Amino acid sequence: MDVLNERRQSLTRKSIDWTPKPIHQFFFEMADRYLNSDYIVTERKTWSYQEIQDEVRKLALSLYELGIKKGDHVAIILPNYPEFVIAKLASTTIGAVTVPINFRLKQEELKYLINQSKTSYLIVIDEWNSFNFIDAIRELSPEVFEGKPSAVFPNFKKLIVLSPEGKKYTGTLDLHQLISSSNKQEALTLTTALQDERNIDVNDITEIMYTSGTTSMPKGVLVTHDMLWRSAYGSCLNRGYQEGRRIFVPLPFYHTFGFVEGVLASMYTGAAIIPQVEFDGNEAACLIEKFKADDVVCVPTIGLKLVEAQRENPRDLSSLNAMYCAGAEVSVTLWQEIKDELGIDELITGFGMTELAAGVLQTDPNDELSFLTNYVGKTIPGGHFGLNELNGNNIEFKIRDPETGECFNAKRGGELICRGPLVTKGYYDKPKETAEAFTEDGWFRTGDLAFIHENGYISLTGRLKEIYRMGGENVAPKEIEDVITSHSSVNQAYVIGVPDPVMGEVGMAWIVLEPGASLPKEEILDYLSSRLARFKLPKYIKFVKHGELPLNQTGKVQKFRLKECYESEKVKVESLI
């Protein structure tokens, strides 16, 4: 038996008596088991499971005494500090619904999300990267600081501030003071009783987590304890988490990928997370070396920058063994570079959505590199929590014909749909969008075009919303992107459909070249003409650097922003044909 399967069997044996439960309750159980083990490792301090548990319980008592009720919405705007984990678990302990918000957003975006989510309490850092959240909120609604009802935020009740420099703000509460003011024994007594008092159930909504927004504005996904619990367990089982695993997490905790695969999954085996507050390749390599991380959870742009940093200034990364790298397509060459430069043995990729509680499709750590390029994975294992009606899993996938609605399991491409306890029930306060997200018989429409292969692995072929219609012909941008990136001078390509008075829509390609490469448009036209039907040739091209592309917080290109740039005439494009 190989080492990976031994680890999987160990986790299976250990979890045989577990049942799905609210995530804070599970954390308390694991914290009691791994009291003195490292849980959150930072430059400032290493926090044990016991220390985080104590802080969570004390903050929960203060929030309870503040008057937060079951179902109240508590927004959290914090970087990857231990306080994020403490605030999240404490809010959940008293039955509140948390709303994690991107700390890179600006004033108007914050206004929209706080209002759309009907947030009552906000836990926020005072300043981050030269942006002052206190000033922004005061400018929007000074009443927040005066104890008066807010016209701008009608549901708002209280602002709780984390100030790393210890600043105080009139009309607000200090997060650290709320924690330190609680009695440890009283906190233990209360939080133990709250589970029954507030009837907190595993199927309750625990988060309103906003989508990344690659094709539209963010929507608040309703996420249950059960979704998070099953997703984290399936990932641990697939990757064979061992006790004491040390996971470097540069992804933001407010996003489902970093939260589920880092903060939650680590609990199952008493693992430690090593968060990075703001990604930097050189700093990341130093953190991995210093704290002896053996696993990295990241997106391809981070994987690439880690490779570059290691080449420029080699560190001792001998502790590193595993990586979960997902969120965008990667060539076999880059996968090989990651394995070679970083010393990764167990390398996987996957597919997930906020609506599915993170990575529900994953490749196997033993898979050949070609699998990571050709597929996004297969369904994560359900273990002994899997449902018989879903073939022992917690989610089931099918392919649906977008035009006829016919469903089938394999051998034909179409829209990827799914069902099961890992799937959201919909979007907060958006009944129209919720209805549109599901088929008439209750399957969730991912919006991805895919193919289910006979080996159970799934490959993506594009996004349904990205398909454009040129002169009556449907064109899938991903097909064109794959051909463009097969050229040796091209690093990345992104194709969108743009309006055309004659053809209805035509293609426009945004192209990132390899470092130092040049590519005359005549050469790329000849290259594409020999490989694509004429109606699939993009009419326009634009050569850009990667840093010029609009990215969401997980490193995915926001194609709707590319379209906005074209339509606003902010970019100068070249005619290809």
BAVEX-789155 format. One record per residue (C-alpha): residue in three letters; x, y, z. Coordinates in steps of 0.05 Angstrom, whole numbers. Layout:
N
R  res  c1  c2  c3
R  ala  X  Y  Z
...
END
This chain:
577
R  res  c1  c2  c3
R  met  0  0  0
R  asp  28  69  -18
R  val  36  125  33
R  leu  -23  164  5
R  asn  -72  107  15
R  glu  -45  94  85
R  arg  -61  166  103
R  arg  -130  160  72
R  gln  -145  97  112
R  ser  -120  130  175
R  leu  -168  188  165
R  thr  -225  141  149
R  arg  -214  101  213
R  lys  -209  163  255
R  ser  -273  194  226
R  ile  -317  132  227
R  asp  -358  158  286
R  trp  -364  229  262
R  thr  -429  259  238
R  pro  -439  324  199
R  lys  -447  381  248
R  pro  -442  457  253
R  ile  -371  478  236
R  his  -359  513  303
R  gln  -381  451  341
R  phe  -333  408  301
R  phe  -277  458  313
R  phe  -288  455  388
R  glu  -284  379  386
R  met  -220  380  345
R  ala  -191  434  389
R  asp  -202  390  450
R  arg  -166  334  414
R  tyr  -107  375  389
R  leu  -102  425  446
R  asn  -28  441  442
R  ser  -19  430  367
R  asp  -4  490  322
R  tyr  -66  516  286
R  ile  -48  585  258
R  val  26  601  246
R  thr  45  674  234
R  glu  108  716  239
R  arg  76  751  299
R  lys  56  689  337
R  thr  39  615  331
R  trp  -31  601  357
R  ser  -49  532  384
R  tyr  -118  501  376
R  gln  -129  514  450
R  glu  -112  588  444
R  ile  -157  599  384
R  gln  -213  561  418
R  asp  -208  605  480
R  glu  -210  668  437
R  val  -270  643  397
R  arg  -310  626  459
R  lys  -294  693  492
R  leu  -313  733  430
R  ala  -377  692  423
R  leu  -397  712  494
R  ser  -385  786  479
R  leu  -424  782  414
R  tyr  -481  747  450
R  glu  -482  800  504
R  leu  -482  853  449
R  gly  -549  826  428
R  ile  -533  789  364
R  lys  -587  738  351
R  lys  -591  674  311
R  gly  -596  692  238
R  asp  -568  763  245
R  his  -518  780  190
R  val  -447  795  212
R  ala  -401  819  156
R  ile  -326  808  163
R  ile  -275  851  126
R  leu  -208  826  150
R  pro  -144  803  116
R  asn  -115  734  131
R  tyr  -105  748  205
R  pro  -121  698  260
R  glu  -176  748  279
R  phe  -214  729  216
R  val  -218  656  239
R  ile  -236  678  310
R  ala  -290  726  285
R  lys  -320  675  237
R  leu  -324  618  288
R  ala  -348  662  344
R  ser  -404  691  301
R  thr  -424  621  279
R  thr  -423  596  351
R  ile  -481  643  369
R  gly  -519  626  305
R  ala  -504  688  265
R  val  -496  686  189
R  thr  -428  713  169
R  val  -416  754  106
R  pro  -342  751  88
R  ile  -325  810  43
R  asn  -265  824  -1
R  phe  -220  874  35
R  arg  -195  900  -32
R  leu  -263  930  -50
R  lys  -274  1005  -49
R  gln  -328  1050  -22
R  glu  -386  1040  -71
R  glu  -374  965  -75
R  leu  -376  961  0
R  lys  -440  1001  2
R  tyr  -473  952  -46
R  leu  -451  888  -10
R  ile  -467  913  61
R  asn  -537  933  38
R  gln  -551  874  -8
R  ser  -532  826  48
R  lys  -573  865  100
R  thr  -514  866  146
R  ser  -529  887  218
R  tyr  -459  882  248
R  leu  -393  895  214
R  ile  -325  870  238
R  val  -274  910  198
R  ile  -200  928  197
R  asp  -190  1003  202
R  glu  -139  1011  147
R  trp  -111  966  94
R  asn  -61  982  38
R  ser  -73  1057  43
R  phe  -149  1049  42
R  asn  -183  1074  105
R  phe  -247  1035  118
R  ile  -267  1079  176
R  asp  -264  1142  133
R  ala  -302  1107  76
R  ile  -358  1085  122
R  arg  -360  1153  157
R  glu  -366  1188  89
R  leu  -423  1142  69
R  ser  -460  1146  135
R  pro  -434  1188  194
R  glu  -494  1164  234
R  val  -459  1097  244
R  phe  -410  1131  291
R  glu  -463  1173  326
R  gly  -509  1117  349
R  lys  -564  1140  304
R  pro  -604  1101  251
R  ser  -569  1102  184
R  ala  -606  1124  122
R  val  -553  1091  78
R  phe  -549  1025  118
R  pro  -620  1015  145
R  asn  -604  947  176
R  phe  -539  969  209
R  lys  -530  966  285
R  lys  -457  966  305
R  leu  -386  973  278
R  ile  -332  929  309
R  val  -261  950  291
R  leu  -195  913  288
R  ser  -138  964  291
R  pro  -69  932  288
R  glu  -40  997  313
R  gly  -88  1002  371
R  lys  -127  1063  346
R  lys  -195  1079  377
R  tyr  -256  1106  341
R  thr  -315  1140  373
R  gly  -380  1103  366
R  thr  -347  1036  351
R  leu  -327  974  390
R  asp  -255  948  392
R  leu  -249  875  371
R  his  -192  858  418
R  gln  -227  891  477
R  leu  -289  850  463
R  ile  -247  787  467
R  ser  -206  806  528
R  ser  -266  832  567
R  ser  -299  763  570
R  asn  -290  714  627
R  lys  -261  648  601
R  gln  -304  603  645
R  glu  -368  641  631
R  ala  -352  638  556
R  leu  -343  562  560
R  thr  -409  553  597
R  leu  -448  597  549
R  thr  -420  571  484
R  thr  -431  499  506
R  ala  -504  514  521
R  leu  -516  557  459
R  gln  -517  497  411
R  asp  -582  473  442
R  glu  -609  541  464
R  arg  -607  570  394
R  asn  -621  503  359
R  ile  -563  511  311
R  asp  -570  457  257
R  val  -521  431  207
R  asn  -569  451  151
R  asp  -573  523  174
R  ile  -543  578  130
R  thr  -477  597  161
R  glu  -450  644  107
R  ile  -471  690  51
R  met  -409  684  9
R  tyr  -404  728  -52
R  thr  -383  700  -119
R  ser  -319  723  -152
R  gly  -356  756  -210
R  thr  -320  735  -274
R  thr  -381  743  -318
R  ser  -427  788  -276
R  met  -432  826  -211
R  pro  -425  784  -147
R  lys  -485  747  -119
R  gly  -490  724  -46
R  val  -488  648  -45
R  leu  -526  615  12
R  val  -476  567  45
R  thr  -496  516  98
R  his  -453  483  152
R  asp  -466  417  117
R  met  -439  442  50
R  leu  -374  465  83
R  trp  -367  404  127
R  arg  -374  353  71
R  ser  -331  392  22
R  ala  -273  399  70
R  tyr  -277  326  89
R  gly  -278  302  16
R  ser  -216  343  1
R  cys  -180  317  62
R  leu  -196  246  42
R  asn  -176  254  -31
R  arg  -110  288  -13
R  gly  -97  242  46
R  tyr  -87  294  101
R  gln  -41  269  155
R  glu  -38  293  227
R  gly  5  355  235
R  arg  2  375  162
R  arg  28  446  152
R  ile  -9  483  97
R  phe  14  549  67
R  val  -48  589  49
R  pro  -37  653  9
R  leu  -109  653  -15
R  pro  -157  701  21
R  phe  -200  671  76
R  tyr  -261  709  51
R  his  -261  665  -11
R  thr  -288  594  -10
R  phe  -223  562  -36
R  gly  -178  590  18
R  phe  -229  582  73
R  val  -251  510  59
R  glu  -184  481  37
R  gly  -144  518  90
R  val  -182  541  151
R  leu  -233  484  153
R  ala  -197  425  123
R  ser  -138  434  170
R  met  -183  419  230
R  tyr  -196  347  209
R  thr  -126  324  226
R  gly  -101  377  273
R  ala  -62  410  216
R  ala  -33  479  218
R  ile  -44  535  168
R  ile  9  586  151
R  pro  -30  645  121
R  gln  0  700  79
R  val  -34  767  87
R  glu  -15  795  19
R  phe  18  750  -33
R  asp  90  762  -51
R  gly  131  707  -84
R  asn  196  719  -46
R  glu  161  727  21
R  ala  120  664  7
R  ala  182  623  -6
R  cys  212  650  59
R  leu  150  631  99
R  ile  149  561  69
R  glu  222  552  88
R  lys  218  583  157
R  phe  155  546  180
R  lys  169  482  142
R  ala  104  480  103
R  asp  91  413  68
R  asp  30  435  28
R  val  8  496  -12
R  val  -63  515  -32
R  cys  -61  566  -89
R  val  -81  589  -158
R  pro  -36  582  -220
R  thr  -12  654  -218
R  ile  14  642  -148
R  gly  45  576  -168
R  leu  82  610  -225
R  lys  107  667  -180
R  leu  132  616  -130
R  val  171  582  -185
R  glu  201  648  -207
R  ala  219  668  -136
R  gln  254  601  -124
R  arg  293  607  -188
R  glu  317  677  -171
R  asn  336  661  -99
R  pro  335  587  -81
R  arg  311  569  -11
R  asp  309  504  27
R  leu  239  480  9
R  ser  254  407  25
R  ser  194  405  72
R  leu  146  418  14
R  asn  112  357  -15
R  ala  41  375  -38
R  met  4  429  -76
R  tyr  -69  441  -94
R  cys  -67  490  -152
R  ala  -132  507  -187
R  gly  -172  564  -216
R  ala  -145  569  -287
R  glu  -116  524  -341
R  val  -42  506  -337
R  ser  3  475  -389
R  val  40  410  -377
R  thr  105  451  -380
R  leu  84  495  -321
R  trp  60  434  -281
R  gln  128  403  -292
R  glu  164  467  -271
R  ile  123  469  -207
R  lys  142  397  -191
R  asp  215  406  -208
R  glu  229  475  -179
R  leu  187  468  -115
R  gly  198  393  -104
R  ile  124  375  -106
R  asp  106  301  -107
R  glu  31  305  -95
R  leu  6  357  -144
R  ile  -68  364  -160
R  thr  -116  411  -193
R  gly  -192  416  -188
R  phe  -257  452  -203
R  gly  -303  487  -155
R  met  -352  544  -146
R  thr  -375  584  -87
R  glu  -443  552  -102
R  leu  -412  483  -90
R  ala  -371  500  -28
R  ala  -302  498  -62
R  gly  -267  442  -99
R  val  -316  386  -112
R  leu  -277  359  -171
R  gln  -204  341  -160
R  thr  -150  301  -194
R  asp  -115  247  -154
R  pro  -46  262  -123
R  asn  -20  200  -159
R  asp  -44  223  -228
R  glu  4  236  -285
R  leu  14  309  -304
R  ser  -26  300  -368
R  phe  -88  290  -326
R  leu  -79  358  -294
R  thr  -79  390  -363
R  asn  -133  349  -395
R  tyr  -183  346  -337
R  val  -206  386  -278
R  gly  -216  323  -237
R  lys  -267  273  -214
R  thr  -318  277  -158
R  ile  -285  282  -89
R  pro  -299  221  -46
R  gly  -357  221  3
R  gly  -327  171  51
R  his  -377  142  99
R  phe  -418  207  93
R  gly  -432  195  20
R  leu  -504  183  -2
R  asn  -525  118  -35
R  glu  -569  154  -85
R  leu  -507  193  -107
R  asn  -464  131  -115
R  gly  -430  142  -48
R  asn  -413  214  -62
R  asn  -441  281  -38
R  ile  -451  309  -107
R  glu  -471  281  -175
R  phe  -456  310  -244
R  lys  -490  303  -311
R  ile  -486  336  -379
R  arg  -546  374  -405
R  asp  -560  396  -476
R  pro  -568  472  -468
R  glu  -620  476  -525
R  thr  -663  414  -515
R  gly  -654  403  -440
R  glu  -637  329  -451
R  cys  -591  301  -397
R  phe  -539  246  -404
R  asn  -480  220  -364
R  ala  -424  216  -415
R  lys  -402  211  -487
R  arg  -430  280  -506
R  gly  -410  350  -489
R  gly  -458  401  -460
R  glu  -473  442  -398
R  leu  -448  413  -333
R  ile  -503  406  -281
R  cys  -503  376  -211
R  arg  -543  360  -149
R  gly  -530  338  -78
R  pro  -516  366  -8
R  leu  -455  404  -33
R  val  -499  448  -76
R  thr  -527  515  -52
R  lys  -601  527  -46
R  gly  -592  594  -82
R  tyr  -573  667  -76
R  tyr  -591  713  -20
R  asp  -650  758  -36
R  lys  -646  743  -110
R  pro  -705  698  -128
R  lys  -699  710  -203
R  glu  -625  691  -205
R  thr  -638  632  -160
R  ala  -694  605  -206
R  glu  -650  614  -267
R  ala  -593  575  -234
R  phe  -632  510  -230
R  thr  -666  465  -280
R  glu  -740  449  -272
R  asp  -723  384  -236
R  gly  -674  417  -187
R  trp  -605  407  -218
R  phe  -557  465  -209
R  arg  -532  496  -274
R  thr  -458  510  -268
R  gly  -456  550  -332
R  asp  -395  510  -354
R  leu  -392  469  -418
R  ala  -360  402  -403
R  phe  -349  330  -422
R  ile  -353  270  -374
R  his  -304  217  -395
R  glu  -310  142  -386
R  asn  -258  143  -331
R  gly  -302  190  -290
R  tyr  -258  251  -301
R  ile  -288  315  -327
R  ser  -259  365  -375
R  leu  -285  436  -387
R  thr  -294  463  -457
R  gly  -318  533  -441
R  arg  -370  577  -408
R  leu  -442  576  -433
R  lys  -449  652  -424
R  glu  -385  664  -462
R  ile  -410  632  -527
R  tyr  -423  685  -579
R  arg  -461  680  -644
R  met  -427  702  -708
R  gly  -471  704  -770
R  gly  -516  649  -743
R  glu  -458  604  -719
R  asn  -444  590  -645
R  val  -371  602  -627
R  ala  -340  575  -563
R  pro  -283  621  -541
R  lys  -245  566  -505
R  glu  -234  528  -570
R  ile  -201  589  -600
R  glu  -161  604  -537
R  asp  -133  533  -538
R  val  -109  541  -610
R  ile  -78  610  -597
R  thr  -41  585  -535
R  ser  -13  526  -573
R  his  32  576  -610
R  ser  101  574  -579
R  ser  103  650  -571
R  val  37  655  -533
R  asn  31  649  -457
R  gln  -43  664  -448
R  ala  -104  682  -491
R  tyr  -174  705  -474
R  val  -228  710  -527
R  ile  -293  749  -520
R  gly  -351  764  -566
R  val  -361  838  -584
R  pro  -417  872  -623
R  asp  -413  877  -698
R  pro  -464  914  -743
R  val  -459  861  -798
R  met  -445  794  -764
R  gly  -481  808  -698
R  glu  -420  789  -658
R  val  -347  776  -674
R  gly  -288  751  -635
R  met  -235  793  -600
R  ala  -172  760  -572
R  trp  -130  788  -515
R  ile  -61  756  -520
R  val  -4  753  -470
R  leu  62  733  -502
R  glu  118  693  -471
R  pro  173  737  -440
R  gly  216  766  -495
R  ala  173  738  -552
R  ser  144  777  -610
R  leu  87  756  -655
R  pro  68  795  -718
R  lys  -7  793  -730
R  glu  6  764  -799
R  glu  39  704  -767
R  ile  -17  692  -717
R  leu  -68  699  -773
R  asp  -33  646  -815
R  tyr  -27  601  -754
R  leu  -100  606  -736
R  ser  -125  603  -808
R  ser  -94  534  -817
R  arg  -127  508  -753
R  leu  -196  542  -748
R  ala  -256  551  -792
R  arg  -259  622  -819
R  phe  -320  642  -777
R  lys  -281  624  -714
R  leu  -223  671  -729
R  pro  -224  731  -682
R  lys  -234  796  -720
R  tyr  -193  837  -669
R  ile  -132  824  -626
R  lys  -99  861  -570
R  phe  -30  844  -543
R  val  -25  858  -468
R  lys  18  841  -408
R  his  -12  796  -354
R  gly  -13  853  -305
R  glu  -59  893  -351
R  leu  -114  841  -348
R  pro  -172  851  -299
R  leu  -169  795  -248
R  asn  -216  774  -191
R  gln  -188  757  -122
R  thr  -171  686  -142
R  gly  -132  706  -203
R  lys  -185  691  -256
R  val  -193  740  -313
R  gln  -258  777  -311
R  lys  -282  773  -383
R  phe  -340  820  -373
R  arg  -288  873  -355
R  leu  -252  858  -420
R  lys  -316  870  -457
R  glu  -329  934  -419
R  cys  -259  959  -438
R  tyr  -272  945  -511
R  glu  -342  976  -513
R  ser  -318  1039  -476
R  glu  -262  1045  -527
R  lys  -210  1047  -472
R  val  -165  1000  -510
R  lys  -136  1005  -580
R  val  -146  940  -617
R  glu  -117  914  -682
R  ser  -158  884  -738
R  leu  -136  813  -752
R  ile  -182  799  -812
END
